[in-house]
């Protein structure tokens, strides 16, 4: 256990929604920008019924739970004056998130993720259960994931250390022997911290209001810095993206960290599906500029 007391139940979480009807996530649909390296994957053979049955193999009692608040409150941190979490403390938060999920005390949304399904990652259904937890010093995320054809579920976690500025993002795979910190591969999609939720299809998400609520929690995260363990260093980044319609937010001193050629996969997908920029669609001439930049060799 992280602390001596009992964990707070999902229904008693202390982070209320700002309103009761968060805006639902827009269904994924290609806008035909020409940015995608391959045709958009719509998964027509993966029905809602097949999706629900596959998601339940994680343990039906762990998912589609009733909830009042999307983020489960964790007990107070043992060190009230902490200025930087230790690796042991970060790992303890990760283990606690997995424990809560395994006991059916989390409130996970379940979806087929757009980012992990499209392009050069995995072009088949990637099933996700995503749960969020927090207290005054940390934001903790749990991802329970597998492809539709895999037998076993894998567990991953992100911990944001809020005791320092900027916040620090730790990534790990939760193995049987304990959390194994990762960095190199995670950075390719997670340069700015936990990635927003983007279901591959409207019907491939269980509990759309919960997805929207957790998505808003992710969107309100503080600016953060990626932590690379010694055995999983930062990959070659390539050229920095300086086009003003992206760098307005993604820059060294922006709301989110700078983007580089190494991030071309999420850039292509999120822009083509209309999720980025968040408040408008790029003009044809801006698409052309971005497409030319993406075509450059690292």
C-alpha positions in Angstrom: 0.0 0.0 0.0 1.0 3.6 -0.6 -0.1 4.8 2.8 -1.5 3.2 5.9 -5.1 4.0 5.3 -7.7 2.4 3.1 -8.0 3.6 -0.5 -10.9 5.9 -1.3 -13.7 4.2 -3.3 -14.5 5.4 -6.8 -17.9 6.7 -5.7 -16.3 8.8 -2.9 -13.7 10.5 -5.1 -13.2 14.1 -4.2 -12.8 15.7 -7.6 -16.2 16.7 -8.9 -17.0 17.4 -12.5 -17.3 21.1 -13.3 -20.6 20.2 -15.0 -22.7 17.1 -15.4 -22.6 16.9 -19.1 -19.1 17.2 -20.5 -18.9 17.6 -24.3 -18.6 14.1 -25.8 -15.5 13.3 -27.9 -16.2 13.8 -31.6 -16.2 10.5 -33.6 -13.0 9.8 -35.5 -13.4 10.6 -39.2 -10.7 11.5 -41.6 -10.9 15.0 -43.1 -9.0 13.9 -46.2 -5.9 16.0 -45.7 -3.6 13.6 -47.5 -1.4 13.5 -44.4 -2.0 9.9 -43.6 0.6 7.4 -44.8 -2.1 4.8 -45.3 -5.9 4.9 -45.8 -7.8 5.5 -42.6 -8.6 2.3 -40.8 -12.3 2.0 -40.0 -12.4 -1.6 -38.7 -15.8 -2.4 -40.3 -15.5 -6.1 -39.3 -15.1 -5.2 -35.6 -18.7 -4.9 -34.4 -19.9 -3.3 -31.2 -20.9 -6.8 -29.9 -17.4 -8.2 -30.6 -15.9 -5.2 -29.0 -17.9 -5.5 -25.8 -17.1 -9.2 -25.5 -13.4 -8.6 -26.1 -13.2 -5.8 -23.5 -14.9 -8.0 -20.9 -12.1 -10.6 -21.0 -10.2 -8.3 -18.6 -12.8 -9.2 -16.0 -16.3 -7.9 -16.5 -16.5 -6.8 -12.8 -13.7 -4.3 -13.4 -15.3 -2.3 -16.2 -18.5 -0.3 -16.9 -18.8 0.6 -13.3 -21.2 3.2 -12.0 -19.3 6.5 -11.2 -19.9 9.9 -9.8 -16.4 11.4 -10.5 -14.1 10.3 -13.3 -10.9 10.5 -11.2 -10.4 8.3 -8.2 -8.9 10.2 -5.2 -5.8 8.6 -3.7 -4.9 8.8 0.0 -2.7 11.8 0.9 1.0 11.4 0.2 3.1 10.3 3.3 5.5 13.3 2.8 3.4 16.4 2.9 6.3 18.6 2.1 7.7 16.5 -0.8 9.7 18.4 -3.4 10.3 15.7 -6.0 9.0 12.2 -5.7 11.5 9.3 -5.3 11.5 6.5 -7.9 10.2 4.2 -5.1 7.3 6.5 -4.5 6.5 6.8 -8.2 6.5 3.0 -8.5 4.3 2.7 -5.4 1.6 4.9 -7.1 1.8 2.7 -10.2 1.4 -0.4 -8.2 -1.5 1.1 -6.3 -3.3 2.0 -9.5 -3.0 -1.5 -10.8 -4.2 -2.9 -7.4 -7.3 -0.7 -7.5 -8.1 -1.7 -11.0 -7.7 -5.4 -10.2 -10.0 -5.0 -7.1 -12.7 -3.3 -9.2 -12.2 0.0 -7.4 -11.2 2.0 -10.5 -13.5 3.7 -13.0 -11.9 2.9 -16.4 -13.2 3.9 -19.7 -12.9 1.3 -22.4 -12.2 2.0 -26.0 -10.4 1.1 -29.2 -7.8 3.8 -29.5 -7.3 5.8 -32.7 -3.7 6.7 -32.2 -2.5 3.1 -31.4 -4.6 1.7 -34.3 -3.6 3.9 -37.2 -0.6 4.2 -39.4 2.8 2.6 -38.5 1.8 1.4 -35.0 -0.7 -1.5 -35.1 -3.3 -1.6 -37.8 -5.8 -3.8 -36.0 -8.1 -3.2 -33.0 -6.1 -2.1 -29.9 -8.2 -2.5 -26.8 -7.7 0.0 -24.0 -9.0 0.4 -20.4 -7.9 3.8 -19.1 -8.3 4.9 -15.5 -7.2 8.1 -13.7 -6.3 8.7 -10.1 -4.9 11.7 -8.2 -4.1 13.4 -4.9 -2.3 16.7 -4.1 1.1 15.5 -5.3 0.5 13.2 -8.2 -1.7 12.4 -11.2 -1.7 8.7 -12.0 -3.0 7.0 -15.1 -3.4 3.3 -15.8 -3.6 1.7 -19.2 -4.6 -1.9 -19.5 -4.1 -2.9 -23.2 -4.0 -5.7 -25.7 -4.8 -6.2 -29.4 -8.0 -8.0 -30.2 -6.1 -11.2 -31.1 -3.7 -11.3 -28.0 -4.5 -13.6 -25.1 -3.2 -11.5 -22.2 -3.6 -7.9 -21.1 -0.5 -5.7 -20.6 -0.4 -3.0 -17.9 1.2 0.4 -18.3 1.2 3.5 -16.1 2.0 7.2 -16.2 2.7 9.2 -13.0 2.9 13.0 -13.1 5.0 14.4 -10.2 3.2 17.6 -9.3 5.6 18.6 -6.5 8.0 20.2 -8.9 7.7 22.7 -11.8 7.4 21.7 -14.5 5.8 18.5 -13.5 7.7 15.3 -14.3 6.1 12.5 -16.3 7.2 8.9 -15.5 6.3 6.0 -17.8 6.4 2.3 -17.0 5.3 -1.1 -18.0 3.9 -2.9 -15.0 5.5 -6.3 -15.1 5.1 -9.3 -12.6 8.3 -8.3 -10.9 7.2 -4.6 -10.7 7.2 -1.4 -12.7 9.9 -1.1 -15.4 10.5 2.5 -16.4 10.3 3.2 -20.1 11.1 6.3 -22.3 12.4 5.8 -25.8 9.3 4.4 -27.4 6.7 6.2 -25.2 8.2 9.6 -26.2 7.2 9.1 -29.8 3.5 9.7 -28.9 3.7 11.2 -25.4 6.1 14.1 -25.7 3.7 16.3 -23.7 2.4 13.8 -21.1 -0.7 11.7 -21.1 -2.3 11.6 -24.6 -5.9 12.8 -25.1 -8.5 10.1 -25.6 -9.5 9.5 -29.2 -11.7 6.4 -29.8 -11.2 4.9 -33.2 -15.0 4.8 -33.8 -18.0 6.2 -31.9 -19.4 2.8 -31.1 -16.1 1.4 -30.0 -16.1 3.1 -26.6 -17.9 2.0 -23.4 -19.4 4.9 -21.4 -18.8 8.0 -23.7 -19.5 10.5 -20.9 -16.7 8.9 -18.8 -14.4 9.1 -21.8 -15.2 12.8 -22.2 -14.7 13.5 -18.5 -11.4 11.8 -18.3 -10.4 13.4 -21.5 -11.1 16.8 -20.0 -9.0 15.9 -16.9 -6.1 15.0 -19.3 -6.5 18.3 -21.2 -6.2 20.3 -18.0 -2.9 18.7 -17.0 0.0 21.0 -16.3 2.9 21.6 -18.6 5.3 18.7 -17.9 8.7 17.3 -18.7 9.4 13.7 -19.9 11.6 11.6 -17.7 14.0 9.2 -19.5 15.5 6.3 -17.5 19.2 5.5 -18.1 18.4 2.3 -20.1 15.7 3.9 -22.2 17.1 7.3 -23.4 15.6 10.0 -25.5 15.5 9.0 -29.2 16.9 11.1 -32.1 14.3 13.8 -32.5 15.0 15.2 -36.0 14.0 18.7 -36.9 11.8 20.8 -34.6 8.3 21.8 -35.8 8.3 25.6 -35.9 5.2 26.2 -38.1 3.3 28.9 -36.2 -0.1 27.1 -36.2 1.5 24.2 -34.3 4.2 26.0 -32.4 1.7 28.5 -30.9 1.1 25.8 -28.3 3.9 23.3 -28.9 7.1 25.2 -28.1 9.8 25.3 -25.5 7.8 27.9 -23.5 4.4 27.0 -24.8 1.4 25.3 -23.2 2.8 22.0 -24.4 6.3 20.7 -25.2 7.9 21.2 -28.6 7.2 18.7 -31.4 9.9 17.1 -33.6 10.0 14.8 -36.6 10.0 11.8 -34.2 6.4 12.7 -33.4 5.3 12.5 -37.0 2.8 9.6 -36.4 0.5 11.4 -33.9 0.9 14.7 -35.8 -0.4 13.0 -39.0 -3.2 11.2 -37.3 -4.5 14.0 -35.0 -4.4 16.7 -37.7 -6.0 14.5 -40.4 -8.8 13.4 -38.0 -9.5 17.0 -37.1 -8.4 16.9 -33.4 -5.5 19.3 -33.8 -5.5 22.2 -33.7 -8.2 21.9 -31.0 -10.3 24.8 -32.0 -10.2 24.9 -35.8 -9.2 23.1 -39.0 -6.0 23.9 -40.8 -6.4 25.8 -44.1 -5.3 24.1 -47.3 -2.1 26.2 -47.5 -1.3 25.3 -43.9 -1.9 21.6 -44.6 0.5 21.9 -47.5 3.2 23.5 -45.3 2.8 20.7 -42.7 2.8 18.0 -45.3 6.1 19.3 -46.8 7.6 19.4 -43.3 6.5 15.9 -42.5 8.0 14.7 -45.8 11.5 15.8 -44.8 13.9 13.0 -43.9 15.1 13.0 -40.2 
